[in-house]
Amino acid sequence: MKEILELITDEMKKAFVKAGYDDKFALVSLSNRPDLCEYQCNGAMPAAKVYHKAPLEIARDVVKALEDSNVFASVEAVKPGFINLKIQEAYLSDYVNAMRIDKERLGSEKTSSPKTIIIDYGGPNVAKPLHVGHLRSAVIGESIKRLLKFQGHNVIGDIHLGDWGTQMGLIITELHLRKPELVYFDPDYDGSYPKEAPFTIAELEEIYPTASKKSKEDESYHEKALQATAELQQGRRGYRALLNHILNVSVTDLKKNYERLNVSFELWKGESDAQPYIAPMVKDMLDKGLAYESEGAIVVDVKEDTDKKEIPPCMILKSDGAALYNTTDLATMVWRMEDYHPDKMIYVVDKRQELHFVQCFRAARKTGIVGPDTELDFVGFGTMNGKDGGPFKTRDGGVMRLSVLLDEIYNDMLTKISENKSLSKEEAEQAAKQVALAAVKYGDLSNQASKDYIFDVERFSAFEGNTGPYILYTMVRIKSILAKYKASGKSAAGFGINDPATESEKSLMLVLSRFNQAARIAAEEMAPHKIAAYTYELCNALNHFYHETKILSQENEGVQAGYIQLLSLSLAVLEQSIDLLGFSAPDRM
């Protein structure tokens, strides 16, 4: 169904034409003075310059043309030429009833031009545990993916694992030092390698930082790690077998951690998957004369005449022939185009990587890796900081593991929720998981992605204010009312949502009517914070209605059933909204 703002604008266009003016001036927007009106049209001001009339005179002509409209309850022309609009109550209830009947989409139409979109988010290094720095990419990327899927696009999420750099050589070197007898280190071994990894995830997570520290302190150790990296990349069998073990063990653990965040990926590809594409890609660039040698390195010029600052060439290979992040990102684009032919690729990465992606995007276009119709978007996010304004860390100043943060918030929520003695231990634990996840994800996603923000555990965990727990508490309150109504033996089947009789009831319907617009804009702008803001606005309108309305004690059966249908629609819209943000609500808490 059409968005309500579009329907209102259509009605205004008819009025402008009827009054003798061009309908291009009939644009309607949400009122910035809700105390005066619900929607407004300011088109009389620009129209005045064209028709050489006073704006107020034009506004009055349009208002007169709307006298017989069944869309508006009131239309008023005010100085200097604003047209203030209030929607007809019956028109509004018809609209939200149509939303209620559309149980699957809640009035939100799918796009008429669906695209195949690959979204690159996550980006953890294998053999290392997720830390709080991985949170933003995961939750922002997941929400954008969900928003785009809801609009009807074919969206493919790729984690893009860091599995090919020097860290692999470091792990191999340290493992060789500890277990030299392993067959992986015998260059003459030509048999099958063991199926079981020679390490656990706990051992692997200890090996890497140990090796990294040694490499910084011991030059000979560092050289061995570089040599191991080179041999791995050149295809040494034993080292490739170890890489497979590292990937299998790491990915199994990563999946568990991402599952805690309710984050999933369609593809578990890494930098290593791009390796077969590098050599032919570089050759093609050189053959076409688009890449050239500079001080031994292979580069592609990507500067443009309109640049206001210096954009360095995109380095494809270092002087020693080694690949860089530029190389693997471009080669990854090659296989994505070959295998999926995406209309769009989105990268959800720290905003400090913007120059890297400017270089890669321009190099990809210049060399023909992507065509002119393929969109390349960079969604750069800011840093997650502690209360001191610096990077979020543990109490002793170290980088906090993501699992530790999630555990801390879960334990805090479990303590609070366990105060409700009517919940069983299992119910309390499940509710605590859901509320803790909402606290973390909403705390992040309610902020504009590009901005740095303070991760305040105490504030994000509060049950009041603009927080995830407040959203869920509101939803649980609705579920409780609906459950009590059902338990009383009553049914709202056969009843619809009534025309609003109070200001709070109409305000709630007005917010509900904007759901499809809010979801579309959040998807188009890849801005989860906009659906978060809508969710908070809806909860506030719902609580205002709840506090001012006798619902379960209402004696009129039809009025009460209308309230129940209104609450049911509100709950459905909230459930869809928080699903787009990547979390869910318990039945009780």
C-alpha positions as CSV (number, residue, x, y, z in Angstrom):
1,M,0.0,0.0,0.0
2,K,1.1,3.6,-0.6
3,E,2.8,5.5,2.2
4,I,0.5,7.9,3.9
5,L,2.6,10.9,3.1
6,E,2.4,9.9,-0.6
7,L,-1.4,9.7,-0.4
8,I,-1.6,13.1,1.4
9,T,0.7,14.6,-1.2
10,D,-1.5,13.2,-4.0
11,E,-4.5,14.9,-2.4
12,M,-2.6,18.2,-2.2
13,K,-1.6,17.9,-5.9
14,K,-5.2,17.7,-7.0
15,A,-6.0,20.8,-4.9
16,F,-3.1,22.8,-6.3
17,V,-4.2,21.9,-9.9
18,K,-7.9,22.6,-9.1
19,A,-6.8,26.0,-7.7
20,G,-4.9,26.8,-10.9
21,Y,-1.3,26.1,-9.8
22,D,1.3,23.6,-10.8
23,D,1.2,20.4,-8.6
24,K,5.0,20.5,-8.2
25,F,4.4,22.9,-5.3
26,A,2.2,20.4,-3.5
27,L,4.9,18.7,-1.5
28,V,3.8,17.7,2.0
29,S,6.0,17.0,5.0
30,L,5.6,15.9,8.6
31,S,4.8,19.0,10.7
32,N,7.7,20.5,12.7
33,R,5.0,22.1,15.0
34,P,2.9,19.1,16.1
35,D,1.1,21.4,18.5
36,L,-0.4,23.2,15.5
37,C,-0.9,20.5,12.9
38,E,0.1,17.0,11.9
39,Y,1.4,17.7,8.3
40,Q,2.2,20.8,6.5
41,C,2.7,22.1,2.9
42,N,4.9,25.1,2.3
43,G,4.6,25.1,-1.5
44,A,2.8,28.5,-1.6
45,M,6.0,30.3,-0.8
46,P,8.0,29.2,-3.9
47,A,4.8,29.3,-6.0
48,A,4.4,33.0,-5.1
49,K,7.6,33.8,-7.1
50,V,6.2,32.1,-10.2
51,Y,2.6,33.4,-10.0
52,H,3.5,36.8,-8.6
53,K,0.9,36.5,-5.9
54,A,1.1,36.7,-2.1
55,P,1.9,33.3,-0.6
56,L,-1.1,33.5,1.7
57,E,-3.4,34.2,-1.2
58,I,-2.2,31.0,-3.0
59,A,-2.5,29.0,0.3
60,R,-6.1,30.2,0.7
61,D,-6.9,29.2,-2.9
62,V,-5.6,25.7,-2.2
63,V,-7.4,25.4,1.1
64,K,-10.7,26.3,-0.7
65,A,-10.0,23.6,-3.2
66,L,-9.8,21.1,-0.4
67,E,-13.3,21.8,1.1
68,D,-14.8,18.5,-0.1
69,S,-11.7,16.4,0.8
70,N,-12.4,13.2,2.9
71,V,-8.7,13.0,3.8
72,F,-8.4,16.0,6.1
73,A,-10.2,16.9,9.3
74,S,-8.9,20.5,9.1
75,V,-6.9,22.5,6.6
76,E,-5.7,26.0,7.5
77,A,-3.8,28.7,5.6
78,V,-1.6,30.7,8.0
79,K,0.9,33.6,7.5
80,P,3.1,33.9,5.6
81,G,1.6,31.0,3.4
82,F,1.9,27.8,5.3
83,I,-0.9,25.2,4.9
84,N,-1.5,23.3,8.1
85,L,-3.1,19.9,7.8
86,K,-4.8,17.4,10.2
87,I,-5.9,14.0,9.0
88,Q,-9.5,12.9,9.1
89,E,-10.0,10.3,11.9
90,A,-11.9,7.9,9.7
91,Y,-9.3,8.1,6.9
92,L,-6.5,7.4,9.4
93,S,-8.3,4.4,11.0
94,D,-9.0,3.0,7.5
95,Y,-5.3,3.2,6.8
96,V,-4.1,1.5,10.0
97,N,-6.8,-1.2,9.5
98,A,-5.3,-1.9,6.1
99,M,-1.9,-2.3,7.8
100,R,-3.5,-4.6,10.3
101,I,-4.9,-6.9,7.6
102,D,-1.6,-7.0,5.8
103,K,-0.1,-9.2,8.5
104,E,3.1,-10.1,6.5
105,R,4.2,-6.7,5.3
106,L,2.2,-4.3,7.6
107,G,1.5,-2.0,4.7
108,S,5.1,-1.9,3.5
109,E,5.5,-2.5,-0.2
110,K,8.6,-4.3,-1.6
111,T,10.7,-2.4,-4.1
112,S,9.7,-2.5,-7.7
113,S,13.3,-2.9,-8.8
114,P,15.0,-5.5,-6.6
115,K,18.8,-5.7,-6.7
116,T,21.4,-8.3,-5.9
117,I,23.5,-6.7,-3.1
118,I,26.6,-8.1,-1.4
119,I,27.3,-6.5,2.0
120,D,30.8,-7.0,3.4
121,Y,30.8,-6.7,7.2
122,G,32.3,-8.5,10.2
123,G,35.9,-8.7,9.0
124,P,37.5,-10.5,12.0
125,N,41.0,-12.1,11.8
126,V,41.0,-15.8,12.3
127,A,42.8,-17.3,15.3
128,K,41.9,-14.2,17.4
129,P,38.8,-13.8,19.6
130,L,36.3,-11.1,18.8
131,H,36.8,-8.0,20.9
132,V,34.5,-5.0,21.4
133,G,36.0,-3.3,18.3
134,H,34.2,-6.0,16.2
135,L,30.8,-5.0,17.6
136,R,29.9,-2.1,15.3
137,S,30.7,-3.7,12.0
138,A,28.7,-6.8,13.0
139,V,25.5,-5.1,14.3
140,I,25.4,-2.3,11.8
141,G,26.0,-4.6,8.8
142,E,23.4,-7.1,10.0
143,S,20.8,-4.4,10.4
144,I,21.5,-2.9,7.0
145,K,21.2,-6.4,5.5
146,R,17.9,-7.0,7.2
147,L,16.5,-3.6,6.2
148,L,17.5,-4.2,2.5
149,K,16.0,-7.7,2.6
150,F,12.8,-6.4,4.0
151,Q,12.5,-4.0,1.0
152,G,12.8,-7.0,-1.3
153,H,16.4,-7.0,-2.4
154,N,18.5,-10.2,-2.7
155,V,21.1,-9.5,-0.1
156,I,24.2,-11.6,0.5
157,G,26.3,-11.0,3.7
158,D,30.0,-11.9,3.5
159,I,32.1,-11.9,6.7
160,H,35.4,-11.4,4.8
161,L,37.7,-13.2,7.1
162,G,41.3,-12.0,7.7
163,D,43.0,-15.3,6.9
164,W,46.0,-14.7,4.7
165,G,48.4,-12.2,6.1
166,T,51.5,-12.4,8.3
167,Q,49.4,-13.6,11.3
168,M,49.2,-17.0,9.5
169,G,52.9,-17.1,9.2
170,L,53.3,-16.2,12.9
171,I,51.0,-19.1,14.0
172,I,52.8,-21.6,11.8
173,T,56.2,-20.4,13.1
174,E,55.2,-20.7,16.8
175,L,53.5,-24.1,16.2
176,H,56.6,-25.4,14.5
177,L,58.7,-24.3,17.5
178,R,56.3,-26.1,19.9
179,K,55.6,-29.2,17.9
180,P,58.3,-29.7,15.3
181,E,57.4,-33.4,15.0
182,L,54.1,-32.6,13.2
183,V,53.9,-33.9,9.6
184,Y,52.9,-30.5,8.4
185,F,56.5,-29.3,8.7
186,D,58.0,-32.2,6.8
187,P,58.6,-30.9,3.2
188,D,58.9,-34.5,1.9
189,Y,55.6,-35.7,3.3
190,D,53.2,-36.6,0.6
191,G,50.5,-38.5,2.5
192,S,47.1,-37.3,3.7
193,Y,47.1,-34.9,6.6
194,P,45.2,-35.6,9.9
195,K,41.5,-34.5,10.0
196,E,41.8,-33.3,13.6
197,A,43.5,-30.0,14.2
198,P,46.7,-30.1,16.3
199,F,45.3,-27.4,18.6
200,T,42.1,-26.2,20.3
201,I,40.6,-22.7,19.9
202,A,41.9,-21.8,23.3
203,E,45.4,-22.9,22.3
204,L,45.1,-21.1,19.0
205,E,44.1,-17.9,20.8
206,E,47.1,-18.1,23.0
207,I,49.5,-19.0,20.2
208,Y,48.9,-15.9,18.1
209,P,49.6,-13.2,20.7
210,T,52.6,-15.1,21.9
211,A,54.0,-15.3,18.4
212,S,53.2,-11.6,17.7
213,K,55.1,-10.5,20.8
214,K,58.1,-12.7,19.9
215,S,58.1,-11.3,16.4
216,K,58.4,-7.7,17.7
217,E,61.3,-8.6,20.0
218,D,63.3,-11.2,17.9
219,E,64.3,-10.2,14.4
220,S,65.2,-13.8,13.4
221,Y,61.8,-15.0,14.6
222,H,60.1,-12.2,12.6
223,E,62.0,-13.3,9.5
224,K,60.9,-17.0,10.0
225,A,57.3,-15.8,10.2
226,L,57.6,-13.8,7.0
227,Q,59.2,-16.8,5.3
228,A,56.4,-19.1,6.5
229,T,53.8,-16.6,5.2
230,A,55.5,-16.5,1.8
231,E,55.6,-20.3,1.6
232,L,52.0,-20.5,2.6
233,Q,51.0,-18.1,-0.1
234,Q,53.1,-20.0,-2.6
235,G,51.2,-23.1,-1.9
236,R,53.2,-25.3,0.5
237,R,51.0,-28.3,1.2
238,G,51.6,-28.7,4.9
239,Y,51.1,-25.0,5.5
240,R,47.9,-25.0,3.5
241,A,46.7,-27.9,5.5
242,L,47.4,-26.0,8.7
243,L,45.6,-23.0,7.3
244,N,42.5,-25.2,6.8
245,H,42.7,-26.4,10.4
246,I,43.1,-22.7,11.6
247,L,40.0,-21.7,9.6
248,N,37.9,-24.7,10.7
249,V,38.6,-24.2,14.4
250,S,38.3,-20.4,14.2
251,V,35.1,-20.3,12.2
252,T,33.4,-22.8,14.5
253,D,34.2,-20.5,17.4
254,L,33.3,-17.3,15.5
255,K,29.9,-18.7,14.6
256,K,29.1,-19.3,18.2
257,N,30.1,-15.7,19.1
258,Y,28.2,-14.2,16.2
259,E,25.2,-16.3,17.1
260,R,25.1,-14.6,20.5
261,L,24.8,-11.3,18.6
262,N,22.1,-12.7,16.4
263,V,24.3,-12.0,13.4
264,S,24.7,-14.4,10.5
265,F,26.4,-14.5,7.1
266,E,25.5,-16.1,3.9
267,L,29.2,-16.4,2.9
268,W,32.1,-17.3,5.1
269,K,34.8,-16.2,2.6
270,G,38.2,-14.8,3.4
271,E,41.2,-13.1,1.9
272,S,42.6,-16.6,1.0
273,D,39.6,-17.1,-1.4
274,A,40.7,-14.2,-3.4
275,Q,44.2,-15.5,-4.0
276,P,43.5,-17.4,-7.3
277,Y,42.2,-14.2,-8.8
278,I,45.2,-12.0,-8.0
279,A,47.7,-13.0,-10.7
280,P,45.3,-12.9,-13.7
281,M,43.9,-9.6,-12.3
282,V,47.3,-8.0,-12.1
283,K,48.3,-9.3,-15.6
284,D,45.1,-7.9,-17.0
285,M,45.8,-4.5,-15.5
286,L,49.3,-4.4,-16.8
287,D,48.3,-5.7,-20.3
288,K,45.8,-2.9,-20.6
289,G,48.3,-0.3,-19.5
290,L,46.2,0.7,-16.5
291,A,48.8,-0.4,-14.0
292,Y,52.5,0.4,-14.1
293,E,55.7,-0.1,-12.1
294,S,56.7,2.6,-9.7
295,E,59.8,2.1,-7.6
296,G,59.4,-1.6,-8.0
297,A,55.8,-1.7,-6.9
298,I,52.8,-2.1,-9.2
299,V,50.3,0.8,-8.9
300,V,47.2,2.2,-10.5
301,D,46.6,6.0,-10.6
302,V,43.3,6.9,-9.1
303,K,43.4,10.7,-8.7
304,E,40.8,12.8,-10.4
305,D,40.7,16.4,-11.5
306,T,38.0,17.3,-9.0
307,D,39.9,16.0,-6.0
308,K,40.3,18.7,-3.3
309,K,43.0,16.6,-1.5
310,E,45.8,14.3,-2.7
311,I,44.7,10.8,-3.5
312,P,47.7,8.5,-3.7
313,P,48.0,5.8,-6.4
314,C,46.4,2.5,-5.4
315,M,49.3,0.0,-4.8
316,I,48.5,-3.4,-6.2
317,L,51.7,-5.3,-5.4
318,K,54.6,-4.3,-3.2
319,S,58.1,-4.1,-4.6
320,D,58.8,-7.7,-3.3
321,G,55.7,-8.9,-5.1
322,A,53.6,-9.3,-2.0
323,A,49.9,-8.6,-2.0
324,L,48.3,-5.9,0.1
325,Y,44.8,-5.3,1.4
326,N,44.2,-3.3,-1.8
327,T,45.1,-6.4,-3.8
328,T,42.8,-8.8,-1.9
329,D,39.9,-6.4,-1.8
330,L,40.1,-5.9,-5.6
331,A,40.5,-9.6,-6.2
332,T,37.5,-10.2,-4.0
333,M,35.5,-7.9,-6.2
334,V,36.6,-9.9,-9.2
335,W,35.2,-13.2,-7.8
336,R,32.1,-11.5,-6.5
337,M,31.4,-10.1,-9.9
338,E,32.1,-13.4,-11.6
339,D,30.0,-15.5,-9.2
340,Y,27.2,-13.2,-8.2
341,H,27.0,-10.3,-10.6
342,P,25.9,-7.9,-7.9
343,D,24.2,-4.6,-8.7
344,K,25.7,-3.2,-5.5
345,M,28.5,-3.9,-3.0
346,I,28.4,-2.3,0.4
347,Y,31.4,-2.2,2.8
348,V,30.7,-1.7,6.5
349,V,34.1,-0.7,7.9
350,D,35.7,1.7,10.3
351,K,35.5,5.2,8.8
352,R,39.2,5.6,9.2
353,Q,39.5,3.2,6.2
354,E,37.7,5.6,3.9
355,L,40.8,6.5,1.8
356,H,41.6,2.8,1.3
357,F,38.1,2.3,-0.2
358,V,38.2,5.5,-2.3
359,Q,41.4,4.1,-3.9
360,C,39.9,0.6,-4.3
361,F,36.6,1.8,-5.7
362,R,38.3,4.0,-8.2
363,A,40.8,1.3,-9.2
364,A,38.0,-1.2,-9.6
365,R,36.1,1.1,-12.0
366,K,39.2,2.3,-13.9
367,T,40.3,-1.3,-14.6
368,G,36.9,-2.6,-15.4
369,I,36.6,-5.0,-12.4
370,V,33.1,-3.4,-12.0
371,G,31.1,-1.7,-14.6
372,P,29.6,1.8,-14.5
373,D,26.2,0.4,-13.3
374,T,27.6,-1.4,-10.3
375,E,27.2,0.7,-7.1
376,L,30.0,0.7,-4.6
377,D,29.1,2.1,-1.2
378,F,31.3,2.6,1.9
379,V,29.4,2.8,5.2
380,G,32.1,4.1,7.6
381,F,31.4,3.8,11.3
382,G,32.8,5.7,14.2
383,T,34.5,4.3,17.3
384,M,32.9,2.9,20.4
385,N,34.4,4.7,23.4
386,G,34.3,4.4,27.1
387,K,33.0,7.0,29.5
388,D,36.5,8.7,29.5
389,G,36.1,9.3,25.8
390,G,38.9,6.9,24.9
391,P,38.6,3.5,23.3
392,F,36.3,1.1,25.3
393,K,38.6,-1.1,27.4
394,T,38.6,-3.5,30.4
395,R,39.1,-2.1,33.9
396,D,42.8,-2.9,33.7
397,G,43.2,-1.0,30.4
398,G,43.3,-4.0,28.0
399,V,41.1,-4.6,24.9
400,M,37.9,-6.2,26.1
401,R,36.7,-9.4,24.6
402,L,33.2,-9.2,23.1
403,S,32.2,-12.3,25.0
404,V,33.2,-10.7,28.3
405,L,31.1,-7.6,27.6
406,L,28.1,-9.7,26.7
407,D,28.5,-11.8,29.8
408,E,28.7,-8.7,32.1
409,I,25.5,-7.2,30.6
410,Y,23.8,-10.6,30.7
411,N,24.6,-11.1,34.4
412,D,23.4,-7.6,35.3
413,M,20.1,-8.2,33.4
414,L,19.7,-11.7,35.0
415,T,20.0,-10.1,38.4
416,K,17.3,-7.5,37.6
417,I,14.9,-9.9,35.9
418,S,15.3,-12.5,38.6
419,E,13.6,-10.1,41.0
420,N,10.4,-11.1,39.3
421,K,9.7,-14.2,41.3
422,S,6.9,-15.3,39.0
423,L,9.5,-16.3,36.4
424,S,11.1,-19.7,36.3
425,K,14.9,-19.9,36.3
426,E,14.7,-20.9,32.6
427,E,12.4,-18.0,31.7
428,A,14.6,-15.5,33.6
429,E,17.7,-16.7,31.8
430,Q,16.1,-16.6,28.4
431,A,14.7,-13.1,29.1
432,A,18.0,-11.9,30.3
433,K,19.7,-13.0,27.1
434,Q,17.2,-11.1,25.0
435,V,17.2,-8.0,27.1
436,A,21.0,-7.9,27.3
437,L,21.3,-8.3,23.5
438,A,18.7,-5.5,23.0
439,A,20.8,-3.3,25.4
440,V,24.0,-3.8,23.4
441,K,22.5,-3.6,19.9
442,Y,20.1,-0.8,20.4
443,G,22.7,1.1,22.4
444,D,24.9,1.0,19.3
445,L,22.3,1.3,16.5
446,S,20.4,4.2,18.0
447,N,23.5,6.3,17.2
448,Q,24.3,7.4,13.7
449,A,26.8,4.9,12.3
450,S,29.4,7.5,11.2
451,K,29.6,9.1,14.7
452,D,31.8,8.1,17.6
453,Y,29.7,7.3,20.7
454,I,30.1,6.5,24.4
455,F,29.2,2.9,25.3
456,D,27.6,3.5,28.7
457,V,26.7,0.0,30.0
458,E,24.7,1.5,32.9
459,R,22.6,3.8,30.7
460,F,22.1,1.3,27.9
461,S,20.9,-1.3,30.4
462,A,18.3,1.0,32.0
463,F,14.6,0.3,31.6
464,E,13.8,3.9,31.1
465,G,14.8,6.3,28.4
466,N,15.9,5.7,24.9
467,T,17.2,2.1,25.5
468,G,16.7,-1.4,24.3
469,P,15.3,-2.6,27.6
470,Y,12.7,0.2,27.5
471,I,11.6,-0.9,24.1
472,L,11.3,-4.5,25.2
473,Y,9.6,-3.5,28.5
474,T,6.9,-1.7,26.4
475,M,6.4,-4.7,24.2
476,V,6.1,-7.1,27.2
477,R,3.5,-4.7,28.7
478,I,1.4,-5.1,25.5
479,K,1.8,-8.8,25.5
480,S,0.6,-8.9,29.1
481,I,-2.6,-6.9,28.2
482,L,-3.3,-9.1,25.2
483,A,-2.8,-12.3,27.3
484,K,-5.2,-11.0,30.0
485,Y,-7.8,-10.1,27.4
486,K,-7.6,-13.6,25.9
487,A,-7.7,-15.3,29.3
488,S,-10.9,-13.4,30.0
489,G,-12.5,-15.5,27.2
490,K,-13.0,-12.5,24.9
491,S,-12.0,-12.2,21.2
492,A,-11.4,-9.2,19.0
493,A,-11.9,-11.3,15.9
494,G,-14.4,-9.6,13.6
495,F,-13.7,-6.1,15.0
496,G,-11.4,-3.5,13.5
497,I,-9.5,-0.5,14.9
498,N,-12.0,2.2,15.7
499,D,-11.8,5.9,14.7
500,P,-9.5,7.6,17.2
501,A,-11.5,9.3,20.0
502,T,-8.7,10.9,22.0
503,E,-5.5,12.8,21.2
504,S,-3.2,9.9,22.4
505,E,-5.1,7.3,20.4
506,K,-4.8,9.4,17.2
507,S,-1.1,10.2,17.9
508,L,-0.4,6.4,18.2
509,M,-2.2,5.8,14.9
510,L,-0.3,8.6,13.2
511,V,3.1,7.0,14.2
512,L,1.9,3.6,13.1
513,S,0.9,4.9,9.7
514,R,4.5,6.0,9.1
515,F,6.1,2.6,9.5
516,N,6.4,1.8,5.8
517,Q,8.1,5.2,5.2
518,A,10.5,4.8,8.1
519,A,11.6,1.3,7.0
520,R,12.1,2.4,3.4
521,I,14.1,5.5,4.3
522,A,16.3,3.6,6.7
523,A,17.0,1.0,4.0
524,E,17.7,3.5,1.3
525,E,20.0,5.6,3.4
526,M,21.5,2.5,5.1
527,A,20.8,4.1,8.4
528,P,19.6,1.7,11.1
529,H,19.5,4.7,13.6
530,K,16.4,5.9,11.7
531,I,14.4,2.7,12.3
532,A,15.7,2.8,16.0
533,A,14.4,6.4,16.3
534,Y,11.0,5.3,14.8
535,T,10.8,2.4,17.3
536,Y,11.4,4.7,20.2
537,E,8.8,7.2,19.0
538,L,6.3,4.4,18.6
539,C,7.0,3.1,22.2
540,N,6.5,6.6,23.6
541,A,3.2,7.1,21.7
542,L,2.1,3.6,22.9
543,N,2.9,4.3,26.5
544,H,1.1,7.6,26.3
545,F,-2.0,5.9,25.0
546,Y,-1.7,3.1,27.6
547,H,-1.5,5.5,30.5
548,E,-4.5,7.6,29.4
549,T,-6.8,4.8,28.3
550,K,-8.8,2.2,30.3
551,I,-8.3,-0.9,28.2
552,L,-9.1,-4.0,30.2
553,S,-11.7,-2.2,32.3
554,Q,-13.5,-0.8,29.2
555,E,-17.1,-1.9,29.4
556,N,-18.1,-1.3,25.8
557,E,-17.2,-4.5,23.9
558,G,-16.7,-2.9,20.5
559,V,-14.5,-0.1,21.9
560,Q,-12.4,-2.5,23.9
561,A,-12.0,-4.8,20.9
562,G,-10.8,-1.8,18.9
563,Y,-8.2,-1.1,21.5
564,I,-7.0,-4.7,21.4
565,Q,-6.7,-4.6,17.7
566,L,-4.7,-1.3,17.9
567,L,-2.4,-2.8,20.5
568,S,-2.0,-6.0,18.4
569,L,-1.0,-3.9,15.4
570,S,1.4,-1.8,17.5
571,L,3.0,-5.0,18.8
572,A,3.4,-6.4,15.3
573,V,5.0,-3.2,14.1
574,L,7.4,-3.2,17.0
575,E,8.3,-6.8,16.5
576,Q,9.1,-6.1,12.9
577,S,11.1,-3.0,13.8
578,I,13.3,-4.7,16.3
579,D,13.8,-7.6,14.0
580,L,15.2,-5.1,11.5
581,L,17.6,-4.0,14.3
582,G,18.5,-7.6,15.0
583,F,16.9,-8.6,18.3
584,S,13.7,-9.9,19.7
585,A,11.4,-9.5,22.8
586,P,10.6,-12.0,25.5
587,D,7.0,-12.8,26.5
588,R,7.6,-11.9,30.1
589,M,10.4,-10.1,32.1
